[in-house]
């Protein structure tokens, strides 16, 4: 009987042992990470629809992170909600930072699609060449030109044909484009990137937000998958990563209304918002992936967008530099309590280098009861026994780096120490 048991155990354990050996063999055969042959280069989009005196002063006074070797400057927009618009950047202040300069134009589809199967980018390209003429008049050397055009997938071949035409009039400068992950499986994507002098794969803000799902402005796992798909084409490319934050806006019936960005207002009818920040932890995780030599096809990162003082929905310049240097950013606001006897005023303060979602705040005490309480417009109160919660409304907002916001106040029946904490 004992020998039978031993034999039975031997046969039952053998498959597991063989499976373990097989799995270890797979692990041992996996390619070991190796350093990149060439470090990533970094560029930042200078993407402003208008230049105020304050913005120009901020650009003049800021200290760019050392790894940032180039600036990609927006010089025009067309085909969007308004007519064509030239943007006149402060050339002297831009060139004063000693970085390479690329010029970009944003082209919407409103006038670019001609008929069923053709596109015409001449309006946008005219804005681009006008910006180039301005730069040359200001004695600013331009290294390359870029088209930012969200072309329908069915028209990628026509887009390639347009690029071939426009390159003949680009004054000998390289003409590059931005591309979307949804194009990677399109039939003519290979023809499109073959026509360009370079391409940037946008890895952020790639899908329309919805109320009934978890939304991300950027996901490291998704970005890695798209990057691997893009590498199948065997052509060097750059990737675009975010520094900014958006608020996705929804109406009464949960319909998507648009985005609230840095320089825009809330769409009419907005009753609910979802915060979509560039999570530094996700972005840093993706950068660590690119450290592997297997990703040598990715030549660099184009960051959207260059932080300037006064930005509310962007990392600070210091925070941007920390990410480029491989450091982490703090992600927790502080609760500030001001006590005068039995009266307590509560505020939240963002001492970090990134915009943070306005948090809910919990307060607790040990004795007595609430005599009075009120919250400012972004919060509502939920009173419990010896505790109160200042809960955020569905209309989510950001608290900018360096900003302090009053949450509310409460009065207790007797003075004592109040315990507070941030709550999701």
VONU-276886 format. One record per residue: z, x, y of N, C-alpha, C in turn. Coordinates in steps of 0.2 Angstrom, whole numbers, padded with zeros to 4 digits, always signed. Atoms other than C-alpha are relative to their C-alpha. Layout:
<pts>
ZXYZXYZXY/...
</pts>
This chain:
<pts>
+0000+0004-0006+0000+0000+0000+0000+0004+0006/-0001-0004-0006+0005+0014+0012-0007+0003+0001/+0007-0003-0001-0012+0023+0009-0005-0005+0002/+0005+0005-0003-0021+0007+0012+0001-0001+0007/-0001+0001-0007-0013+0004+0028-0002+0006+0004/+0003-0006-0003-0017+0022+0033-0007+0000+0001/+0008+0000+0000-0035+0020+0028-0002-0005+0005/+0002+0006-0005-0036+0003+0038+0001+0003+0007/-0001-0003-0007-0028+0012+0054-0006+0005+0001/+0005-0005-0001-0040+0026+0052-0007-0003+0002/+0007+0003-0002-0056+0015+0052+0001-0004+0006/+0000+0004-0006-0049+0004+0066+0000+0005+0006/-0001-0004-0005-0045+0019+0077-0007+0004+0001/+0005-0005+0000-0061+0029+0073-0005-0003+0006/+0005+0003-0005-0073+0017+0084+0003+0002+0007/-0003-0001-0007-0061+0019+0099-0001+0007+0002/+0001-0007-0001-0061+0038+0097-0007+0002+0002/+0007-0002-0001-0079+0039+0096-0003-0002+0007/+0002+0003-0006-0081+0028+0111+0003+0004+0006/-0003-0004-0005-0069+0039+0121-0004+0007+0001/+0004-0007+0000-0079+0055+0116-0006-0002+0004/+0007+0002-0004-0095+0046+0122+0001-0001+0007/-0001+0001-0008-0088+0041+0139+0002+0007+0003/-0001-0007-0003-0081+0059+0142-0006+0004+0000/+0006-0003-0001-0098+0065+0138-0004-0002+0006/+0004+0002-0006-0106+0054+0151+0003+0003+0006/-0003-0002-0006-0093+0059+0164-0002+0008+0001/+0001-0008-0001-0096+0078+0160-0007+0001+0002/+0007-0001-0001-0115+0075+0161-0002-0002+0007/+0002+0002-0006-0114+0067+0178+0000+0006+0005/+0001-0005-0004-0120+0078+0192+0006+0001+0005/-0006-0002-0004-0106+0087+0201-0002+0000+0008/+0002-0001-0007-0106+0085+0220-0001+0007+0003/+0001-0006-0003-0113+0099+0230-0001+0000+0007/+0001+0001-0007-0113+0103+0248-0007-0001+0003/+0006+0000-0003-0127+0099+0259-0003+0007+0002/+0004-0007-0002-0140+0113+0263+0000+0000+0008/-0001+0000-0007-0140+0107+0281+0004-0005+0003/-0005+0005-0002-0127+0098+0291-0004-0006+0003/+0003+0005-0004-0131+0081+0298+0000+0001+0007/+0000+0000-0007-0136+0080+0316+0002-0007+0003/-0003+0006-0002-0129+0067+0327-0003-0002+0007/+0002+0003-0006-0137+0056+0341+0003-0006+0002/-0003+0006-0002-0131+0042+0351-0004-0004+0005/+0004+0004-0005-0140+0027+0359+0004-0001+0006/-0003+0002-0006-0137+0025+0377-0003-0007+0002/+0003+0007+0001-0140+0006+0376+0003-0004+0006/-0003+0004-0005-0137-0002+0393-0006-0004+0003/+0006+0004-0003-0147-0017+0400+0000+0001+0008/-0001-0001-0007-0141-0012+0418+0005+0006+0001/-0004-0006-0001-0133+0003+0426+0004-0001+0007/-0005+0001-0006-0118-0001+0438+0002+0007+0003/-0002-0007-0002-0111+0013+0449+0006+0002-0004/-0006-0002+0004-0095+0012+0438-0003+0003-0007/+0003-0002+0007-0106+0015+0422-0003+0007+0002/+0003-0007-0002-0115+0030+0431+0005+0005+0001/-0005-0004-0001-0099+0037+0436+0004+0002-0007/-0003-0002+0007-0092+0036+0418-0004+0005-0004/+0004-0004+0004-0107+0044+0411+0000+0007+0003/-0001-0006-0003-0105+0058+0424+0006+0004-0002/-0007-0003+0001-0087+0061+0420+0002+0001-0007/-0002+0000+0007-0087+0059+0401-0001+0007-0003/+0001-0006+0004-0086+0074+0389-0002-0002-0007/+0003+0002+0006-0098+0071+0375+0003+0005-0006/-0002-0003+0006-0092+0076+0357-0004+0006-0001/+0004-0006+0002-0098+0094+0352-0005-0002-0005/+0005+0001+0005-0107+0088+0337-0006-0005+0002/+0006+0004-0002-0118+0076+0347-0005+0004+0004/+0005-0004-0003-0134+0084+0350-0006-0003+0004/+0005+0003-0003-0145+0071+0357+0002-0007+0002/-0001+0007-0003-0146+0054+0367-0006-0003+0000/+0006+0004+0000-0158+0040+0364+0001-0006+0005/-0001+0004-0006-0160+0031+0380-0004-0006+0000/+0004+0006-0001-0166+0013+0382-0003-0001+0007/+0004+0000-0006-0179+0011+0395-0004-0006+0001/+0004+0007-0001-0186-0007+0393+0001-0004-0006/+0000+0005+0005-0185-0023+0384-0005-0005+0001/+0005+0006-0001-0198-0037+0381+0000-0004-0006/+0001+0005+0006-0202-0052+0370+0007-0003-0002/-0007+0003+0002-0183-0058+0370+0000-0006+0003/-0002+0006-0003-0175-0072+0379-0003+0000+0007/+0002-0001-0006-0182-0066+0395-0007+0004+0000/+0006-0003+0000-0198-0058+0401+0001+0008+0000/+0000-0007+0000-0202-0039+0401+0005+0003+0005/-0004-0003-0005-0189-0029+0410+0001+0008-0001/-0001-0008+0000-0189-0010+0414+0007+0001+0002/-0007-0003-0001-0172-0001+0414-0001+0007+0003/+0001-0006-0004-0170+0013+0426+0007+0004-0001/-0006-0004+0002-0157+0025+0418+0001+0005+0006/-0002-0005-0005-0148+0038+0429-0002+0007-0003/+0003-0006+0003-0159+0053+0424+0004+0006+0001/-0003-0006-0002-0150+0066+0433+0007+0001-0004/-0006+0000+0003-0133+0061+0425-0001+0001-0008/+0002-0001+0007-0141+0060+0407-0002+0007-0001/+0002-0007+0001-0149+0077+0408+0005+0005+0001/-0005-0005-0002-0134+0085+0415+0005+0001-0006/-0005-0002+0006-0125+0084+0398-0004+0005-0005/+0003-0005+0004-0138+0096+0391-0002-0002-0007/+0002+0003+0006-0143+0085+0376-0007-0001+0000/+0007+0002+0001-0160+0082+0369-0001-0008+0002/+0001+0007-0002-0167+0065+0376-0006-0003-0004/+0005+0004+0003-0177+0052+0366+0000-0007+0004/+0000+0006-0004-0183+0036+0375-0002-0006-0005/+0001+0005+0005-0182+0019+0366-0002-0006+0004/+0001+0007-0003-0189+0001+0370+0001-0005-0006/-0002+0006+0005-0183-0015+0362-0005-0005+0001/+0005+0005+0000-0197-0027+0357+0002-0006-0004/-0001+0006+0004-0194-0045+0352-0007-0002-0002/+0006+0002+0003-0207-0055+0343-0003-0006+0004/+0003+0006-0003-0210-0068+0356-0007+0001+0002/+0007-0002-0001-0226-0060+0362-0004+0005-0004/+0003-0005+0004-0229-0047+0350-0004-0002-0006/+0004+0003+0005-0236-0058+0336-0006-0004+0003/+0006+0003-0002-0254-0062+0339-0003-0003-0006/+0004+0003+0005-0262-0075+0328+0005+0000-0006/-0003+0000+0007-0257-0075+0309+0002+0006-0002/-0001-0006+0003-0258-0058+0304-0001+0007+0004/+0001-0005-0004-0259-0047+0319+0006+0001+0005/-0006-0001-0005-0246-0039+0331-0003+0004+0006/+0003-0004-0006-0249-0032+0349+0007+0002+0003/-0006-0003-0003-0235-0020+0355-0002+0003+0007/+0002-0003-0006-0244-0015+0371+0005-0001+0005/-0004+0001-0005-0232-0023+0382+0006+0004+0000/-0006-0004+0001-0217-0014+0375-0002+0007+0000/+0002-0007+0000-0226+0002+0373-0002+0002+0008/+0001-0002-0007-0231+0001+0392+0007+0001+0003/-0007-0001-0003-0212+0000+0396+0002+0007-0002/-0002-0006+0003-0209+0015+0385-0004+0006+0004/+0004-0005-0004-0223+0025+0394+0002+0000+0007/-0002+0000-0007-0217+0020+0411+0007+0003+0000/-0006-0004+0000-0200+0026+0406-0001+0008+0000/+0002-0007+0001-0208+0043+0401-0002+0003+0007/+0002-0002-0007-0216+0044+0418+0006+0001+0005/-0006-0001-0005-0200+0041+0427+0004+0007-0002/-0004-0006+0002-0191+0055+0416-0004+0006+0002/+0004-0006-0002-0205+0067+0420+0001+0001+0007/+0000+0000-0007-0204+0063+0438+0007+0003+0002/-0007-0003-0001-0185+0067+0437+0001+0007-0003/+0000-0006+0003-0189+0083+0429+0004+0000-0007/-0004+0001+0007-0181+0077+0412-0005+0001-0006/+0005-0001+0006-0189+0084+0396+0002-0005-0005/-0001+0005+0005-0191+0070+0383-0003+0003-0007/+0001-0002+0006-0191+0075+0365-0005-0004-0005/+0004+0005+0005-0198+0059+0356+0001-0007+0003/+0000+0007-0002-0201+0041+0358+0001-0005-0006/-0001+0005+0005-0195+0026+0348-0001-0007+0001/+0001+0007-0001-0199+0008+0345+0005-0003-0004/-0005+0004+0004-0186-0004+0340-0003-0007+0000/+0004+0006+0000-0196-0019+0334+0002-0003-0007/-0002+0004+0006-0189-0032+0321-0006-0004-0003/+0006+0003+0002-0206-0035+0313+0001-0004-0006/+0000+0004+0006-0208-0049+0300-0003+0004-0006/+0002-0004+0005-0210-0041+0283-0007-0001-0002/+0007+0001+0002-0227-0049+0280-0005+0003+0005/+0004-0003-0005-0233-0040+0295+0001+0008+0001/-0001-0007+0000-0228-0022+0291-0006+0004+0000/+0006-0003+0000-0245-0017+0287-0004+0000+0007/+0003+0001-0006-0251-0023+0304+0004+0005+0005/-0004-0004-0004-0236-0014+0312-0002+0008-0001/+0002-0006+0001-0242+0002+0304-0006+0002+0003/+0006-0001-0004-0259+0000+0311+0001+0001+0007/-0001+0000-0007-0252-0003+0328+0003+0007+0002/-0003-0007-0001-0242+0014+0327-0005+0005+0000/+0006-0005+0000-0258+0023+0322-0004+0000+0007/+0004+0001-0007-0266+0016+0338+0004+0003+0006/-0004-0002-0005-0251+0020+0349+0001+0007+0000/-0002-0007+0000-0248+0037+0343-0006+0004+0004/+0005-0003-0004-0265+0042+0351+0001+0000+0007/-0001+0000-0007-0258+0038+0368+0008+0002+0001/-0007-0001-0001-0240+0045+0366+0001+0007+0003/-0001-0007-0004-0243+0061+0376+0002+0006-0005/-0002-0006+0004-0241+0072+0361+0007-0001-0003/-0007+0001+0002-0223+0066+0358+0000-0004-0007/-0001+0003+0006-0217+0061+0341+0002-0008+0001/-0001+0007-0001-0217+0042+0339+0004-0003-0006/-0005+0002+0005-0202+0035+0328+0001-0007+0000/-0002+0007+0000-0196+0018+0323+0007-0001-0003/-0005+0002+0003-0181+0009+0318-0002-0005-0006/+0002+0004+0005-0181+0000+0301+0006-0004-0003/-0006+0005+0003-0171-0014+0292+0000+0001-0008/-0001-0001+0007-0164-0013+0274-0005-0005-0004/+0004+0006+0004-0174-0030+0270-0007+0003-0001/+0007-0002+0001-0190-0020+0272-0001+0005-0006/+0000-0005+0006-0186-0008+0258-0004-0002-0006/+0004+0003+0006-0194-0019+0245-0006-0003+0002/+0006+0003-0003-0208-0025+0256-0006+0004-0003/+0006-0003+0003-0226-0022+0249-0002+0006+0004/+0003-0005-0004-0231-0011+0264+0004+0004+0004/-0004-0004-0003-0216-0002+0269-0002+0007-0001/+0002-0007+0001-0222+0014+0262-0006+0002+0005/+0006-0002-0005-0238+0013+0273+0003+0000+0007/-0003+0000-0006-0227+0009+0288+0003+0007+0002/-0003-0006-0001-0216+0025+0286-0005+0006+0000/+0005-0005+0000-0231+0035+0282-0004+0001+0007/+0004+0000-0006-0239+0030+0299+0005+0003+0006/-0005-0002-0005-0223+0036+0309+0001+0007+0000/-0002-0007+0000-0217+0053+0314+0008+0000-0002/-0007+0000+0002-0199+0048+0308+0002-0007+0001/-0002+0006+0000-0189+0033+0305+0008+0000-0002/-0007+0001+0001-0171+0027+0306+0002-0007-0003/-0002+0006+0004-0163+0015+0293+0006-0003+0004/-0006+0003-0003-0151+0003+0302+0004-0003-0005/-0005+0002+0005-0136+0000+0292+0006-0005+0002/-0005+0005-0003-0126-0012+0303-0003-0006+0003/+0002+0007-0003-0127-0030+0309-0007-0002-0003/+0006+0001+0004-0140-0033+0295-0001-0008-0002/+0001+0007+0003-0137-0052+0291+0004-0004+0005/-0003+0005-0004-0132-0068+0300+0007-0002-0003/-0007+0001+0003-0113-0071+0299+0000-0008-0002/-0002+0007+0002-0107-0087+0291+0007-0001-0001/-0007+0001+0000-0091-0096+0291+0003+0000-0007/-0003+0001+0006-0089-0099+0273-0001+0007-0005/+0000-0006+0003-0090-0080+0268+0003+0005+0003/-0002-0006-0003-0083-0063+0271-0005+0004+0003/+0005-0003-0004-0093-0055+0285+0002+0007+0001/-0001-0007-0002-0095-0037+0288-0005+0002+0005/+0005-0003-0005-0103-0028+0303-0003+0006-0004/+0002-0006+0004-0104-0013+0291+0004+0001-0006/-0003-0001+0006-0100-0010+0273-0002+0007-0003/+0002-0007+0003-0100+0008+0265-0003-0001-0006/+0003+0001+0007-0104+0002+0248-0007-0003+0001/+0007+0003-0001-0119-0009+0254-0004+0006+0003/+0004-0006-0003-0124+0006+0265-0003+0005-0005/+0002-0005+0005-0124+0018+0250-0006-0003-0004/+0006+0003+0004-0135+0006+0240-0006+0000+0004/+0006+0000-0004-0147+0004+0254-0003+0007+0001/+0002-0007+0000-0148+0023+0256-0003+0002-0006/+0003-0002+0006-0151+0026+0238-0007-0003-0001/+0007+0003+0000-0166+0013+0239-0005+0003+0004/+0005-0003-0005-0173+0021+0254-0002+0007-0002/+0002-0007+0002-0173+0039+0246-0005+0000-0005/+0005+0001+0005-0185+0032+0233-0007+0002+0003/+0006-0001-0004-0199+0035+0246-0001+0007+0001/+0001-0008+0000-0196+0054+0246-0001+0002+0007/+0001-0002-0007-0197+0055+0265+0006+0001+0004/-0007-0001-0004-0183+0062+0277+0000-0006+0004/-0001+0005-0004-0175+0049+0287+0007+0000+0003/-0007+0000-0003-0160+0045+0298+0003-0007-0001/-0004+0007+0001-0147+0031+0297+0003-0001+0007/-0003+0002-0006-0140+0021+0311+0007-0003-0002/-0007+0002+0001-0121+0018+0311+0003-0003+0006/-0003+0003-0006-0110+0007+0323+0006+0003+0002/-0007-0002-0003-0096+0011+0335+0003-0006+0003/-0001+0005-0004-0096-0006+0343+0003-0006-0004/-0002+0007+0003-0089-0024+0339-0003-0006+0003/+0003+0006-0002-0096-0041+0340+0005-0006-0001/-0003+0007+0002-0089-0059+0340-0006-0004-0002/+0004+0005+0002-0099-0071+0330+0002-0006+0002/-0002+0007-0003-0099-0088+0338-0003-0006-0003/+0002+0006+0004-0100-0105+0330+0002-0006+0004/-0001+0007-0003-0101-0123+0336+0004-0005-0003/-0004+0005+0003-0093-0139+0332-0001-0002-0007/+0001+0002+0007-0101-0142+0316-0001+0007-0005/+0000-0007+0004-0099-0123+0310-0007+0003+0001/+0007-0003-0001-0117-0119+0316+0001+0007+0004/+0000-0007-0003-0120-0101+0321-0004+0000+0007/+0003+0000-0007-0124-0099+0340-0002+0006+0002/+0002-0006-0002-0126-0081+0342+0006+0005+0001/-0005-0005+0000-0116-0065+0346+0003+0001+0007/-0003-0002-0006-0104-0061+0360+0001+0007+0000/+0000-0007+0000-0107-0043+0364+0003+0002+0007/-0003-0003-0006-0101-0031+0378-0002-0003+0006/+0003+0002-0007-0112-0037+0392-0003-0007+0000/+0002+0007+0000-0115-0055+0387+0006-0005+0000/-0006+0005+0001-0105-0071+0388+0000-0004-0006/+0000+0004+0006-0101-0084+0375-0005-0005+0000/+0005+0005+0000-0115-0095+0370+0003-0007+0001/-0002+0007-0002-0113-0113+0376+0002-0004-0006/-0002+0004+0006-0103-0124+0364+0004+0004-0005/-0004-0004+0005-0093-0110+0356+0007-0002-0001/-0007+0003+0001-0077-0117+0348+0003+0005-0005/-0003-0005+0005-0074-0103+0334-0004+0006+0000/+0003-0006+0000-0077-0085+0333+0003+0004-0006/-0002-0004+0006-0076-0072+0319-0001+0007+0003/+0001-0007-0002-0073-0054+0324-0003+0005-0005/+0004-0004+0005-0085-0041+0317+0000+0007+0004/+0000-0007-0003-0079-0023+0322-0003+0005-0005/+0002-0005+0004-0085-0007+0316+0006+0003-0002/-0007-0002+0003-0071-0002+0304-0001+0008-0001/+0001-0007+0001-0069+0017+0306+0001+0002-0007/-0001-0002+0006-0062+0018+0289-0007-0001-0005/+0006+0001+0003-0078+0011+0282-0006+0005+0002/+0005-0005-0003-0089+0022+0293+0001+0007-0003/-0002-0006+0002-0079+0037+0288-0002+0001-0007/+0001+0000+0008-0081+0033+0269-0007+0001-0001/+0007-0001+0001-0100+0032+0271-0002+0007+0002/+0001-0007-0002-0100+0049+0280+0002+0005-0005/-0002-0005+0006-0091+0057+0266-0005+0000-0006/+0005+0001+0005-0104+0050+0254-0006+0005+0002/+0006-0004-0003-0118+0059+0265+0002+0008-0001/-0002-0008+0000-0108+0076+0263-0003+0003-0007/+0002-0003+0007-0115+0077+0245-0007+0002+0001/+0007-0003-0001-0131+0088+0244-0005-0005-0003/+0005+0004+0003-0140+0074+0234-0003-0004+0006/+0003+0004-0005-0142+0065+0251-0003+0004+0005/+0003-0004-0005-0151+0079+0259-0006-0003+0004/+0006+0004-0003-0166+0067+0263+0003-0003+0007/-0003+0003-0006-0154+0060+0277+0001+0005+0005/-0001-0006-0004-0156+0072+0291+0005-0001+0006/-0005+0001-0006-0144+0064+0304+0002-0008+0000/-0003+0006-0002-0135+0049+0311-0002-0002+0007/+0001+0003-0007-0140+0038+0326+0005-0005+0001/-0006+0005-0001-0124+0030+0333-0002-0005+0005/+0001+0006-0004-0125+0013+0341+0007-0002+0002/+0004-0003-0005-0119+0016+0354+0005+0005+0004/-0005-0004-0003-0112+0029+0366+0005-0003+0004/-0005+0003-0003-0095+0024+0372+0001+0003+0008/-0001-0002-0007-0092+0024+0391+0007-0004+0002/-0007+0003-0002-0075+0020+0400-0002-0007+0003/+0001+0007-0002-0074+0001+0403-0003-0004-0005/+0002+0004+0005-0081-0004+0387+0006-0003-0004/-0005+0004+0003-0071-0017+0379-0001-0001-0008/+0001+0001+0007-0079-0019+0362-0004+0006-0003/+0003-0006+0002-0083-0001+0358+0006+0005-0001/-0005-0006+0000-0073+0015+0352+0000+0003+0006/-0001-0004-0005-0067+0026+0365-0004+0007-0001/+0003-0006+0001-0076+0043+0368+0004+0004-0005/-0004-0004+0004-0061+0051+0361+0000-0002-0008/+0000+0003+0007-0061+0040+0345-0007+0002-0003/+0007-0002+0003-0080+0043+0343+0001+0008-0002/-0001-0007+0002-0076+0062+0343+0004+0001-0006/-0004-0001+0006-0062+0060+0331-0004-0002-0007/+0004+0002+0006-0074+0051+0318-0005+0006-0001/+0005-0006+0002-0087+0065+0320+0003+0006-0002/-0004-0006+0002-0073+0078+0317+0003-0002-0007/-0003+0001+0007-0068+0069+0301+0007-0003+0001/-0006+0003+0000-0052+0062+0308+0000-0008+0000/-0001+0007+0001-0045+0044+0306+0002-0003+0007/-0003+0004-0006-0041+0031+0320+0005-0005-0002/-0006+0005+0001-0025+0021+0321-0003-0007+0001/+0003+0006+0000-0028+0003+0319+0005-0006+0001/-0005+0005+0000-0012-0006+0323+0002+0000+0008/-0003+0001-0006-0007-0013+0340+0008+0000+0000/-0007+0000-0001+0011-0012+0347+0002-0007+0003/-0003+0005-0003+0022-0026+0351+0005+0002+0005/-0004-0001-0006+0031-0025+0368+0005-0005+0001/-0005+0006-0001+0047-0035+0370+0004+0002+0006/-0004-0001-0006+0055-0036+0387+0006-0006+0000/-0006+0005+0000+0073-0044+0387+0004+0000+0006/-0005+0002-0006+0083-0052+0401+0005-0005-0002/-0005+0005+0003+0098-0059+0393-0002-0003-0006/+0002+0004+0005+0093-0073+0382-0008-0001+0000/+0007+0001-0001+0075-0073+0388-0004+0006-0002/+0005-0005+0003+0061-0063+0379-0007-0001+0002/+0007+0000-0001+0044-0059+0385-0004+0005-0005/+0003-0004+0005+0032-0053+0372-0008+0001+0002/+0006-0002-0002+0016-0043+0374-0003+0004-0006/+0002-0004+0004+0004-0034+0363-0004+0006+0004/+0003-0005-0004-0003-0017+0368-0005+0004-0005/+0004-0003+0004-0018-0008+0361+0000+0008+0002/-0001-0007-0002-0014+0011+0361-0005+0004-0004/+0004-0003+0004-0028+0015+0349-0007+0002+0003/+0007-0001-0003-0046+0021+0352-0006-0004-0003/+0005+0005+0002-0055+0006+0345+0003-0007+0002/-0002+0007-0001-0055-0013+0349+0003-0003-0006/-0004+0003+0005-0043-0023+0339+0000-0007+0001/+0000+0007+0000-0043-0041+0334+0007-0002+0003/-0007+0002-0003-0029-0050+0344+0004-0003-0006/-0004+0001+0006-0015-0051+0331+0004-0006+0001/-0006+0005+0000-0002-0065+0327+0006+0004+0000/-0007-0003-0001+0016-0060+0331+0005-0004-0003/-0006+0003+0003+0031-0064+0321+0007+0002+0004/-0007-0002-0003+0049-0064+0329+0005-0003-0003/-0005+0003+0003+0065-0066+0321+0007+0002+0003/-0007-0002-0003+0084-0066+0326+0005-0003-0005/-0006+0002+0005+0101-0069+0317+0004-0005+0002/-0005+0005-0002+0111-0081+0327-0003-0004+0006/+0003+0004-0005+0108-0096+0338-0006-0004-0001/+0006+0004+0001+0093-0107+0341-0005+0001+0006/+0005-0001-0006+0077-0108+0352+0002-0006+0005/-0001+0005-0006+0080-0116+0369-0006-0002+0003/+0007+0002-0003+0062-0115+0375-0005+0006-0002/+0005-0005+0002+0046-0106+0370-0007-0003+0003/+0007+0001-0002+0028-0105+0376-0004+0006-0001/+0005-0006+0002+0012-0095+0372-0005-0001+0005/+0006+0000-0004-0003-0090+0383-0005-0003-0004/+0006+0005+0003-0020-0098+0379-0002+0003-0007/+0003-0003+0006-0025-0086+0365+0005-0001-0006/-0005+0001+0005-0009-0091+0354+0002-0007+0000/-0004+0006+0000+0000-0106+0348+0007+0002-0004/-0006-0001+0002+0018-0107+0343+0002-0004-0006/-0002+0003+0006+0025-0111+0326+0008+0002-0001/-0007-0001+0000+0044-0113+0327+0003-0001-0007/-0004+0001+0006+0055-0110+0311+0008+0001+0001/-0007-0002-0001+0074-0108+0308+0001+0008+0001/-0001-0007-0002+0078-0092+0317-0006+0005-0001/+0006-0003+0000+0060-0087+0317-0005-0004+0004/+0005+0003-0003+0045-0090+0327-0007+0004-0001/+0007-0003+0001+0026-0086+0325-0004-0002+0005/+0005+0001-0005+0014-0084+0339-0007+0001-0004/+0006+0000+0004-0002-0088+0329-0006+0000+0004/+0006+0000-0004-0019-0084+0335-0004-0007-0002/+0005+0006+0001-0032-0099+0337-0006+0003-0004/+0006-0001+0004-0048-0100+0328-0005+0004+0005/+0004-0004-0004-0056-0093+0344+0002+0007+0001/-0003-0007+0000-0053-0075+0340-0003+0004+0006/+0002-0005-0005-0054-0061+0353+0002+0007-0002/-0002-0007+0001-0053-0042+0354+0005+0002+0006/-0004-0004-0006-0040-0032+0364-0003+0007+0000/+0004-0007-0001-0049-0017+0371+0005+0006+0000/-0005-0006+0000-0042+0001+0369+0003+0000+0007/-0003-0001-0006-0029+0003+0382+0003-0006+0003/-0001+0006-0003-0027-0015+0386+0007-0003-0003/-0006+0003+0002-0010-0025+0386-0001-0007+0001/+0001+0007-0001-0010-0044+0384+0007-0003-0001/-0006+0004+0001+0005-0056+0386-0001-0005-0005/+0000+0004+0006+0008-0066+0370+0003-0007+0002/-0003+0006-0001+0021-0078+0376+0008+0002+0002/-0007-0001-0001+0040-0080+0379+0004-0005-0004/-0004+0005+0003+0055-0088+0371+0007+0001+0003/-0007-0001-0002+0073-0091+0376+0004-0003-0005/-0005+0001+0005+0087-0091+0364+0007-0003+0003/-0006+0002-0002+0104-0099+0365+0005+0005+0002/-0004-0006-0002+0112-0082+0366-0003+0006-0001/+0004-0007+0000+0106-0064+0369+0002+0003-0006/-0001-0004+0006+0104-0053+0354-0006+0004-0001/+0005-0004+0001+0092-0041+0347-0006-0004-0004/+0005+0003+0003+0075-0048+0343-0005+0005-0005/+0005-0004+0004+0064-0041+0328-0007-0003+0000/+0007+0002-0001+0046-0042+0330-0005+0004-0005/+0005-0003+0004+0031-0038+0319-0007-0003+0001/+0007+0002+0000+0012-0039+0319-0002-0004-0007/+0002+0004+0006+0005-0052+0307-0007-0002+0000/+0007+0002+0001-0012-0056+0300-0001-0007+0002/
</pts>
